[in-house]
Amino acid sequence: MSRIGLAFSCFFRVLFKGQLPDAARPLLPAGDGRAAPGLPAAGASAAASAPAAPSAPAERDGKANRHRDQAAQRDGALALLALLQREGRLVDFARESLDGHSDADIGAAARDVHRGCRKVLEQVVTLEPMLPGAEDAAVTVPLGFDPAEIRLIGETRGEPPFAGTLRHHGWRATELRLPALAEGVDRAVVAPAEVEVGARS
């Protein structure tokens, strides 16, 4: 093939097929296995010359959904803590040092905290005992029990079933009714600071 014919052949092969004709490959610089920019190298496979596939949209959507779920769980936990603080002053009570307070004062404060926290629990969550029966009743822990549902205390030698005494029946949440979270609210604010305007110290 003449040089002019080869030039035309190269031009149209590159234009329509994106690669050089076989007759032109020996004319590439010796020892340089690379093709011209945008052209596949001689002997390169289609897989090697193909562009890398972008990340699958499903994978991106999955990561975004997990991030939203984690944020929603965090916001829900903080919202519940804020309710317990608002109605029962739970955070104040737990953070307060009890040293120097009489048992009578602590008991009076605990009664108010108990009343408010119980109100919140009754409003937002439905609970049922994990195991039926009264405390101190005899129970049998069956083979294949879930350690997340039944925690064994005392001596636990051997394999189940275990005969024991129910010390606490546990709790299972069957329904959760957290209030709707307003947009643009900083959920990290568990309780706002309170300032009485015009008050004298």
C-alpha positions as CSV (number, residue, x, y, z in Angstrom):
1,M,0.0,0.0,0.0
2,S,1.4,3.5,-0.9
3,R,2.0,6.0,1.8
4,I,-1.0,8.1,0.5
5,G,-3.2,5.1,0.6
6,L,-2.0,4.1,4.0
7,A,-2.6,7.7,5.2
8,F,-6.2,7.6,3.9
9,S,-6.7,4.2,5.4
10,C,-5.4,5.4,8.8
11,F,-7.6,8.5,8.7
12,F,-10.9,6.7,8.0
13,R,-10.1,3.7,10.3
14,V,-9.4,6.1,13.2
15,L,-12.4,8.2,12.3
16,F,-15.0,5.4,12.1
17,K,-13.5,2.5,14.1
18,G,-11.2,4.4,16.6
19,Q,-8.1,2.3,15.8
20,L,-5.2,2.1,13.4
21,P,-5.2,-0.5,10.6
22,D,-2.8,-3.4,11.1
23,A,-0.6,-2.2,8.2
24,A,0.2,1.0,10.2
25,R,1.2,-0.7,13.5
26,P,4.7,-1.6,12.4
27,L,5.3,2.1,11.7
28,L,4.9,3.0,15.3
29,P,8.1,4.0,17.2
30,A,10.1,0.8,18.0
31,G,9.8,-0.2,21.7
32,D,6.9,2.0,22.3
33,G,3.9,-0.2,22.9
34,R,1.6,2.7,23.4
35,A,-0.8,3.9,20.9
36,A,-1.5,7.5,20.0
37,P,-3.6,9.4,22.5
38,G,-7.2,8.0,22.4
39,L,-6.1,4.9,20.4
40,P,-5.8,1.3,21.8
41,A,-2.3,-0.1,21.9
42,A,-1.4,-3.0,19.6
43,G,-2.6,-6.3,21.0
44,A,-4.6,-4.6,23.8
45,S,-7.8,-6.4,24.7
46,A,-11.1,-4.7,24.6
47,A,-11.3,-5.0,28.4
48,A,-8.1,-3.2,28.9
49,S,-9.0,-0.4,26.5
50,A,-12.5,0.0,27.8
51,P,-13.1,2.9,30.3
52,A,-13.6,2.0,33.9
53,A,-17.2,1.6,34.8
54,P,-18.6,4.3,37.1
55,S,-19.8,3.4,40.5
56,A,-23.2,1.7,40.4
57,P,-26.1,4.0,41.4
58,A,-27.4,1.3,43.7
59,E,-24.2,1.3,45.7
60,R,-24.3,5.1,46.1
61,D,-28.0,5.0,47.0
62,G,-27.3,2.3,49.6
63,K,-24.6,4.4,51.3
64,A,-26.8,7.4,51.3
65,N,-29.7,5.4,52.9
66,R,-27.4,4.1,55.6
67,H,-26.2,7.6,56.4
68,R,-29.8,8.8,56.6
69,D,-30.7,5.9,58.9
70,Q,-27.8,6.5,61.2
71,A,-28.7,10.2,61.4
72,A,-32.3,9.4,62.1
73,Q,-31.3,7.0,64.9
74,R,-29.1,9.6,66.5
75,D,-31.8,12.3,66.2
76,G,-34.4,9.9,67.7
77,A,-32.2,9.1,70.7
78,L,-31.5,12.7,71.4
79,A,-35.1,13.6,71.0
80,L,-36.1,11.0,73.6
81,L,-33.3,12.2,76.0
82,A,-34.7,15.8,75.5
83,L,-38.2,14.6,76.5
84,L,-36.9,12.8,79.6
85,Q,-35.1,16.0,80.6
86,R,-38.1,18.2,79.9
87,E,-40.6,16.2,81.7
88,G,-38.5,14.5,84.4
89,R,-35.3,16.5,84.7
90,L,-33.5,13.2,84.2
91,V,-30.2,14.7,83.0
92,D,-30.2,17.2,85.9
93,F,-30.8,14.5,88.4
94,A,-28.2,12.1,87.0
95,R,-25.6,14.8,86.8
96,E,-26.2,16.2,90.2
97,S,-23.9,15.1,93.0
98,L,-25.9,13.5,95.8
99,D,-23.2,14.1,98.4
100,G,-24.4,16.5,101.1
101,H,-28.1,15.8,100.4
102,S,-30.2,14.0,102.9
103,D,-32.1,10.8,102.0
104,A,-35.3,12.6,102.4
105,D,-34.3,15.3,99.9
106,I,-33.0,12.7,97.4
107,G,-36.2,10.7,97.8
108,A,-38.4,13.7,97.2
109,A,-36.4,14.6,94.0
110,A,-36.5,11.0,92.8
111,R,-40.3,11.0,93.1
112,D,-40.6,13.9,90.7
113,V,-38.0,12.4,88.3
114,H,-39.9,9.1,88.4
115,R,-43.2,10.8,87.7
116,G,-42.0,12.7,84.7
117,C,-39.9,9.9,83.2
118,R,-42.8,7.4,83.5
119,K,-45.1,9.9,81.7
120,V,-42.6,10.1,78.8
121,L,-42.2,6.3,78.6
122,E,-46.0,5.8,78.5
123,Q,-46.3,8.3,75.7
124,V,-43.6,7.1,73.4
125,V,-43.0,3.4,73.9
126,T,-45.0,0.3,74.5
127,L,-43.2,-2.3,76.7
128,E,-43.8,-5.9,77.6
129,P,-41.9,-8.3,79.8
130,M,-39.3,-10.4,78.0
131,L,-40.2,-13.5,80.1
132,P,-43.6,-14.0,81.6
133,G,-43.9,-14.7,85.3
134,A,-43.3,-13.0,88.6
135,E,-39.8,-12.3,90.0
136,D,-38.3,-15.1,92.1
137,A,-40.4,-17.6,90.2
138,A,-38.8,-20.8,89.0
139,V,-38.0,-20.8,85.2
140,T,-36.3,-23.0,82.7
141,V,-33.9,-21.6,80.1
142,P,-34.3,-23.7,77.0
143,L,-31.7,-25.0,74.6
144,G,-31.0,-22.5,71.8
145,F,-32.0,-19.4,73.8
146,D,-31.0,-16.0,72.6
147,P,-28.3,-14.4,74.9
148,A,-29.6,-11.0,73.8
149,E,-33.0,-11.8,75.4
150,I,-31.9,-13.8,78.4
151,R,-28.8,-13.0,80.4
152,L,-27.6,-15.7,82.7
153,I,-26.2,-14.8,86.1
154,G,-24.7,-17.0,88.8
155,E,-23.2,-20.4,88.0
156,T,-23.7,-21.3,84.3
157,R,-21.8,-24.6,84.0
158,G,-22.8,-27.1,81.4
159,E,-25.2,-26.8,78.5
160,P,-28.8,-25.7,78.5
161,P,-31.5,-26.2,79.4
162,F,-30.8,-24.4,82.7
163,A,-33.1,-24.4,85.8
164,G,-33.0,-21.1,87.6
165,T,-34.9,-18.3,89.4
166,L,-36.3,-15.3,87.5
167,R,-34.6,-12.2,89.0
168,H,-35.9,-9.7,86.4
169,H,-38.3,-10.4,83.6
170,G,-36.6,-7.9,81.2
171,W,-38.3,-5.6,78.8
172,R,-39.1,-5.7,75.1
173,A,-40.2,-2.6,73.1
174,T,-43.2,-3.5,70.9
175,E,-44.0,0.0,69.6
176,L,-42.2,3.3,69.4
177,R,-44.0,6.6,69.0
178,L,-41.4,9.3,68.9
179,P,-42.7,12.8,68.0
180,A,-42.0,14.1,64.5
181,L,-38.7,15.9,64.3
182,A,-38.9,19.5,63.0
183,E,-36.5,20.4,60.2
184,G,-33.6,22.7,61.0
185,V,-33.6,22.0,64.7
186,D,-30.3,21.2,66.4
187,R,-31.0,17.8,68.0
188,A,-27.8,18.1,70.0
189,V,-29.6,20.6,72.2
190,V,-31.0,18.3,74.9
191,A,-32.2,21.2,77.1
192,P,-31.9,25.0,76.3
193,A,-30.4,27.3,78.9
194,E,-33.1,29.2,80.9
195,V,-32.6,32.9,81.6
196,E,-35.1,34.8,83.6
197,V,-35.1,38.4,82.3
198,G,-35.3,41.1,84.9
199,A,-34.6,38.9,87.9
200,R,-32.3,40.1,90.6
201,S,-29.7,37.9,92.1
